[in-house]
Amino acid sequence: MSKITIQNLSKSLGGRDLMSGFSMEAVSGMRLAVTGPNGCGKSTFLRLMAGEAEPDSGRVLLPPGARLGYVAQELGSSDLEEPLLAWVMSALPSWKEFWREWERASLERDERALESLSARQAEMEHSLGYNPEHRAKAILSGLGFEEKAWPHPVKLLSGGWRERAKLARVLVAGADVLLLDEPTNHLDIEAVEWLEQYLLCFNGVLIFVAHDRVFLDRVGTHVLFLGGDKPALRQGTFSEFLEWRAQTQQQMEAKAAQLSGAIGRQMAFVSRFRYKATKARQAQSKLKAVDKLQKELSGVAGNIERRRKTLDFKLPEPARADKNILSVADLEFAFPGGRSLWPRLTFNLYRGQKVALAGPNGAGKTTLLKCLTGELKPSGGTIRMGSQVRMGYFSQHQTEILRANETVMGEIRRLSDPRSSTEELCSVLGLFMLGEEYFERFVRDLSGGEKSRLVLASLFLARANFLVLDEPTNHLDLESREALVNALADYEGAILFVAHDRHLLAEAAEVIWTVGPEGLSEFLGGYEAYEAHLKAQASAACALSTGGRDKAMAKESREERQAAKRRQAEERNALSRQLKPLRERYAQLEGELEQAMTRQHDVEQVLAMPETYADAAKFSELSKEYHGLKEQGDALVLELADLEERIGELEARREAL
């Protein structure tokens, strides 16, 4: 069984503990999503797992002979000269060499060698199959490489395609433990979905980092979060982890508030009666109780995550523009010496419409945006903007917009509406987490995420009513991506954007357009309709590639799959029926806890009033109520924790089906 074991691992990063004395074990079938804000050490964690970074203490253990798959950062000069298919296959052990050794052992009647080779043969067949070249071609095709690219040297590939080639080589080689750092970068939607299916069938240990929310949810079975005071490991999807973390935070904060209130009340009594002879012993007893409560509070506070400043904004309401934002007729474009990227395109974009351009890399999506923004001159056709249209543009390559040698303040002033005051510029930069310490910093010294936030800040200040965005989520961490998705979904102006982020496509696009050799296609149902189209295409291609025998096998396997799906559906429904009353009870208890805490706070306020002490009967009645509320709150928190654990177990079982 494949596994990787972490024993008492400690590692500091930039003066901060990435982890201290951390231990865990990942076994076959576990797909661990490593998450957290930018700079928290996710890539460093993968490098520790791969043995490419040294821990301060502790160790990472693999079983003897286990194969580790990890994408190298750089390609060597000799790699660049290799034909793509040959280079990808060079990671494989050679069958030709294996059979040469087998023949030699047979001739020499070396039984020990033959026994060893038999074991090796079984291992190679399991990991590589009988036709490794077919495996390599299938993986290259799945990641979007056309067959005509296979014989050409790797050096002819662009940076993004080289990253795909490195990923293909690791997948072709096979691994017991697979480490992937941002594997969806540079992949179009079709390739991402192929990779998802590949990884869902992977039987070893997968540890990966990704900023694609949909990919995280579909692939991960466990989450390791590195953004808090210590690593948090949780079974379930990333979305389930976020829900659990939010609930846990609320419960911890409620408990901390409860303890703080209790400490305050005890200390109020001590301060009032400490030097009164008749109450001195009681005051001393309460001091001991306070010491105990403070230790408990310290433990609870240690489990509460410090609130980290995150991106959160809403785009200003846009000025009203004409109904027709953009009119395009017979648009053509061809690079010098090349063919036209698409047939003549004719389309309109209307006020308030949100359209996403989707499709495979190389179809000309970014080129189309550049034609519309005036960065490229079309080969033919007309482009007309409506009157009162003010366009804001975000490029995936910030250097196409930003001036490297300008300061942050100078650049935001250049890109923003001239009417913006210095006070407004400072305020908006702060909103996008580029506060006063950034104002005089040069753009060239910013990280990719900081540059993206600077461009977003300029869009905020541009007062645009038409946004043109090319991969706007690039370089943003998950929390910043979520903020951008929410802002675009709520924006009332028109948007035309290119994105491979499926969460953004699903939440912000009302219509999907695709461009390519066939022209422009429109999916009025948004990303859901486009995704259904992609799945139908894949099914049709699969059907066309099978013959009579394969069709019979496919029919049989389809019936088996349908029966299995029915069984899974029945099991999921049964689990859902079990979950429903538990969730209802959980919601009820949450409400009761909130009411109890609110009332406890109110009683606490009244108890603190001097006039309450003067009324002994009232003080006694309120004290009794307060203690009853405290006991009720403690019991509710414990019951909620128990329910959460039971719900988590059932959800994990349902998710595994």
N, C-alpha and C positions, 0 to 999 in steps of 0.2 A: 504494500500500500504506500502511495506517495504521501510524503509529509515534510513539513519544515518546522523545526522547533526553535523557539526563542527563549533563552534562559537568562534572566536577570540582566537584561540589556539596558545600558545607560549610554546616552549620547547628548552632548551639549552642542548647541548651534547658535553662534552669535551671542554668547553669553546667556542663552536661555536653554533650559533643559528640554530637549525634544522628548526624552523619556528617561525615567530613572528606575532601575530595577524591574523593568517590564518583562513579563513572561507570557507566552501563549504558544499554542500548537495549532497549525493549520494542516488538515488532512485531506485526502482525495475527495473531490466533489465540492470542496469549500472554495467559494469565489469571493475573496476579501477586497472590498472597495476601501481604499485608503483616502480619506477626505479631510478637509480642513481649509482654512483661508490660505491665500497665497503667502509663501514665506514661512509656513509652519513646519516644513521639513518633510513633505510627502516624498519628493524625489530622493532625498537623503535616506529615508527609510528603505526605499527600494534598493538603493545602492548598498545599504547595510545587508539586506537580504542576499544581494548578488555577490557580496564579498568585495565590492569595489570601494567601500568606505570602511574605516576601522571604528568599532565602537570604543567608547571610553572604558567600558568594562562589560562583562557578559559575553555571550556568544550565540551564534546562529548555527544550527546543526542540520545537516541533510543526511539521509541514510546512505551508506556506501553504495556507489554506483549510480546514484540518482542523477538524472539529467536536469540541468538548470537552463531555462530559456530566458535570455535578457537581451534587449536591443542595445547594441553598442552605440556610443555617442557619435563617433566619427568613422568614415570610410577610409581605408588605406588607399594609397595611389594604385597599388596593384588591383584592388577591388574594382576601381573605376574603369579599368581596361577590360574587365571580364564581360562577356555577353550576359544579359540579365538572367536568362534561364539557367545558364551554366553556373553563374555566381550564386544564385539561390540554391541550386542543387549541391553546390560544393560543401554545404554544411552537413550533408548526409554522409553516413558511412557507406562505403562502396560495396554493392552486391558482387561486382566483378572480382574485387579483392577477396571477398568472403568465399566465393566458389573456388578461387585459386587455392586458398588455404585448405578448403575441404578436399579438393582433389589431391593435394600433397599429403594430407593426413591419411586419406584412403589408400594411396599407393604405399605409404610407409606402415600401414596397419597400426596407426597410432590411436588406440582406443580412448586414451585419456583426452587427446586433442579432439577426437570426433565427438566425445561426450560434451566437452566444453563448447564446441562449435554448434552442436544441436541446441544447447541452451541459448546461445547467442542468436541462432536462426529464429527461434521462437520469439525472442525479444525484438529482433529487427522486423519480423513479420507483423508483430503487434503494433509497433510504433510507426513503421514506414509503409506497410502493405507490400504486395508483390510487385507493384509498379510505382516506384517512387517518382518517376518522371510525370506520370499521370497526376499524382498527388500535387507535385509542384505546379503543374499547369493549372490545375483546378483552383489552387490557392491564389496564384497570380491573377486568374480570371475573376475570382471572387473579390479581389481587392481593386479591380478596375483596369488591369493591364490588358491592352489589346494584344492579340497574337502577333501582330506585326512588330511589336516592341521587344519580343522575347529574344531575338538574335542580336539586338543592338547593344553596344557597350553601356554599362551603368552610367558612365560619365555624361551621356547625352540626356539623361533625365534631369528635370528641374529639381530644386530642393525638396519640394513637397512629394514628388514621385520617388525620390531617393528614400525618403522616410518610409513610404509604402513598401519599397523594395526590402528595406531592412526588416520591417515587420514580417513580410512574406518569408524571408529567409529563416527567421526564428520559428515561425509556424511550421514551415516545411521540415525543419530539423527535428521537430517533436521535442517534448519535455515532460518531465514528471512534475516540475515546479516551474510555472510560467510567470514572469514578472513583466508587466507592461506599464509604461509611463506615457500617459496621454495617447493611447493607441488610435483614438478617433480623430486626432489632429490630422489635417490634410486629406481626410477621407470625405467623399460625398455621401449623400444619404444612402444610396444603394450599397456602397461598400461598407458603411457602418452597420447596416442591417444584416449584410452577409457575415460580418465579423461577429455580431451578436449571436447568430445561429451557430457559428463555428465554436464559440466559447461556451455556449450552453451545452454543447455535446462533448466538451473537453472533460476528460475523466481525472486529470491530475489536480494539483493545487494551483489556483490562479490568484495572484495578488496584483491589483492594478490601481492606477490613479486616473481619474477622468473628470472633466468638467461638464460632460454631457449628462444632464439630469435624467433623460430617458434611458440612456445607456446604463447609468448607475442602477436605476430601478430594475431594468430587465435582466442585467447580468449578475449583479451582486447578490450573494446569499447572506453576507455578513458585512458590517461596516466597522472600520477602525478610524475613529475621529481623533485628529492630532491638534485640534484648535483650542483645547482647554488647558487646565493646569496639569492634567495627566491624561494619557491616552484612554479613550473610551471604546470598548469593544462590545458590539451588540449584534445579535442575529436578526436578520430581516432585511428588507429593502431600505434604500436611502430615505425614501419618503417616510417609511415607518420609523426610522431612526430619528428623523427630525421631529415627528410627533412625540415620540418617547422623550426626547431631550427637552422639548418645550414643556411637557407635562411634569417631568422630573424637576425642572427648574421652578415651575410654579409651586410644586409641593415643597421643595426645599426652601423657597423664599417664604412660603406661608409658615413653615415650621420655624424658620429663623425669626420671623416677625412675632410669632407666638412666644418664643423663648425670650426675645428682647423685651416684650411686654411684661412677661413674668419677672424678669430681672429688674425692670424698672419699678414694678410695684413693690417687690421685696425691698429694694433699696430705698424706696420712698418711706416704707415702714421703718427701716433701720435708721434713716436720717431723722425721722420724727421722734423715735422712741429710744434711741441708742443710749442716751444719758439719763433716761428716766429709770429710777431704781426698780420700779415694779415691772418694767418691760425689758430690762437689760438682757436677761437670760433669753427671752424670746427673740430679741433683736440679734443676739449672737447666733442663735439657731438659724435665723433667716440669712445671716451672712454666710454660714456654711452651705445653706441651700443655694445661695447665689453663686458661690464658687462652683458648685456642681452644675448649675444651669449654664454658667459661662463656658465650662469645658464642653458641655453638650452643644452649645451654640457654636463654639469654635469648630467642632467636628462637622456640624451641618454647614457652616459657612465655607469650610474647605471644599465641600462638594458643590457649591454654587459657582457656576462659571462667571468670571468677570465679564461684564458686558463690553463687547468690543465694538468700536464705532464701525458701522457698515454703511454702504451707499444706500440712500433712500431718498427718492425725489419724485416729483410729479411735473411733467412738462407744462409750461404756461398755456393757457387757453389761446389758440391761434386766432389771428385776425381772419375775418371772413374773406374768402376768395371766390372767384367765378366758379360756377358749377363744373366747367371743364377745366381741370387743372393742367392736363397735358394731352395734346393731340399729336399722334405720330402716323405718318402715311408713307408707305412704300420704302421703309427704312432698310438700307443695305449697308454692310460693312465687310471689307476684306483687307487683311494685312498685305503689304506689298509683295507681289509675286504669288499670293495665295488665293484660294477660292473664297467665295462669300461664306461667312459663318452661318447664315440662315437665309431662307428665301425672304422676299420683301415683307416687312412687318408693318401691319397697320393696327393701331389700338388707341384707346382713350382711357385716361385715368380721371376719375371724378372726385369732387370735393368730399373729404372724409373717408375715401376708400382706402383700404389697407391691403396691399397686394405683395405677395412674396414671389420672387423668381427662384425656381428650384430646378433640379436636374443635375446630370453628371458633370464633373469637372471637365473643362474644355469646351462646354457647349456655347460659351460666349455670354454668360450672365453678367460678369463684371464689365466686359467690353460694352454691352448694351447700356449699363449704367453710365459708363464714361462717355458714350455718345450723347446720352440725355443730359449730362451735366456740362457738356462742352469740352471735356478733356481730350476726346478723340473726335476727329472729323469723319462723319459717315461717308460711305462711297456714293450714296444716293438717298433720296427721300427727303421728307420735311419733318421738323420737330417744332411744335408751337406750344409755348407756355401760355396759360390764361392770364388775364390781367389781374392785378392784385395778388399774384403768386410770389411768395418769398420762400426760396428753397434753402434747406440746410443739408449739408452733405457730410457723410461719415465714410471714410475709406478704410478698408482693412489694413492698408499700409499707411500708417500715420505720417510717414515721411512725405507722402504725396500732398499732405495738407499742412503739416507743421514745419516750422523753420527751426532747425537744430540749434542754431547759435543765438536764438532769441530767448529771453527769460519767459517764465511762465506767465507773469503779469503782462509783459509786452505782447505775448502771443494771444492771450485771451482778449486783450484790448483790440488787437488787429482783427480777430475772427468774429467779434461780437457786434451787436447793433451799436452804431456810433452814439446813440442816445444813452447808452449805459453809463452810469456814474461809477467812479472809483469805488465807492462804498458798495454798490451793487456787485461789481466785479469781485471784490474781496468776499462778499457774502456767498456768492455762487461758487467760488473756488472752494470755500470752506464746506459748502454743501456736498461737493464732490471729493471730499477728503484731500484737498490740496490747500491746506491752511497757510498761515502766515510764513511758516518755515519754508514753503515752496515758492513764494512770490518771486524771489530773485534768483531762483535756481534755473540753470539753463535746461532747455528742452532735451538736449542731447544726453543729459544725466538722469533722465526719468526712466523708470522701468516701462515695459510694454503696457502693463495695467494702468500706470499713472498717465501715460500718453493717451490711452483710450478714454480715461476719465476727463482729461483736459479737452479732448474733442467733444465729448458729451456735454461738458460745461459750456463750450462755445455754442453748441446746438441749443442749449437751454436759453442762452442769452441772445440768440439770433432772431428770436421771435418769428420763427419759420412756421408756415402753414402747409409746407410740403417737405417731407423728410425723405432723402435718398440715402440708404444705408447699405454698405457692403460689409458683410460679416461683422456686425457691431458687437457681438459677444466675444470676439477674439481677445485674448489677453486678460479677460475679466475672470475673477474667481466666482464660485457658485453663488455667493450671496449678492455680489454685484450684478451678475447675470439676472438673478431673480428680480432685483430692483429695476433693471432695464426692461425686462419682460413686462412687469407690472405697469411701468411708465408708458410704454408703447401701446399696451392694451387699452389704457385709459385715455390716450392722446386723441384729440378730436379732429386733428388735421389729417391730410392724406399722407400715406407712406408707401414707398416702393422700396423693397429691400431684398438683398440676397443673403441667405443664411443656410447653414447646414445644421444649426441647432434646432432639433425637432421640437423641443419645449417652446422655443420662441415661435416657430412656425405654427404650432398648434394653438398658442394663446393669443398671438398678435395678428395673424393673417386671416382675413375673411375670404380671400380668393388666392389660389395658387396659379401662377403662369409658369409654363415651361417653354424654353426656346431651344432650338436645335435645327438640324437639317430639314426636319419636317415643318418648320415654322413655329408658330406660337399656339400652344394648347392652353385651355382655361379650365380650371377645376373650381366651380362655384361653391362646392361644399368645403373648401378650405383644405387643411392638411389631412383631415380624415379621408376625404375623397381621393386625394392624391396618393395616400398610402395604400388605399384599396386598389387603386390603379396599378401601383408597383407590384402588389402581391398577385394581381390577376396576370400581369405580364410574366412574372416568374413562373406561375403555374402553367401558363400556355407554353412557355419555352421548354419546361420540363416535359410536358405532354408530347411536344413535337419531336423530342430527342429519343423517344422510346419506341421499340418495335413491338411485334405481337406478343412474344414471350414476356417482354418487360412490362407490357400493358397488363397481362394476366397477373404477373407478380405485383404490379402496382395496385391492381384492383384488390388483390388479396390483402396486401399490406395496408391499403386504404381502409378496408373493412376492419382489419385488426386495429388500426389507429382510431377509427371511429368508435369501435367497442371500448378501447382504452380510454378515449375521450369521454365516452358516456360514463364509464366507471369513475373517472376523475371528477366529472361534473357532479355525480351523485355524492361522492365523498366531500367535494367542496360545499355542496348544498347542505349536507349534514353538519359540516363544521360551521357553516354560516348560521344554521339554525341554533347551534350551541352558542355562537358568539352573540347573537342578537340580544338575548336577555342579559348577558353579562355586560354588554355595552350600555344597555338601557339602565342597568343598576349602577354602572360606573358614572353615567351622566347624572343620575339622581343623587348619588353620594357627593359628586362634585358640587352640585347645587346646595346640598345640605351643609357641606363643609364651608362654602362661601358664606351662607347665611349665619352659621355658627360663629365664624371668624368676625364677620361684620358686627354681630351682636356683642361678641366678646370685646371688640374694640370700643364699642359704644359704652359698655358697662365699665370698661377700664377708664374711659374718659371721666365718667361720673364718679367713680371711686377716687379719682385723683383730686376731685374738688373738695376744698376745705369744709364746705357746708355739709358734705356727705358724712364726714367724720363726726360732725356735731349731732347727727341723727343716728343713734346707735342701732335702732331697729332697721332703718333703711340700709345702713352700712352692712349689717349682718345679712340681710336679704340679698343685697347685691353681691356680696362676697360668695355666698352660697351659689348664686346663679353663675358667677364667674368661674368657680371651680368646676361646676357641672358642665359649663361650656368647654372648658379646657379638656376635661375628660372625654367629652363628646368628640372634640376635634382630634384628639390623639387616636381614639378608636376609629374615626372615619379615615384618617390618614393610613392607618394600618390595613383597614379593609380595602382601601383604594389600591395600596401597594400589592396586596394579595390578588385582587382582581386584575390589575395590570399584568402581573406575571402569568395568570391563567389565560388572559386574552392574548398576550404575546406568544405563548406556546401554541394556542389554537391557530393564530394567524400564520405563524411559521410553518405549521403543518399544512395549512391550506395553500400557502405560497409555494411550498415544495411540490405540490401536485401539478 
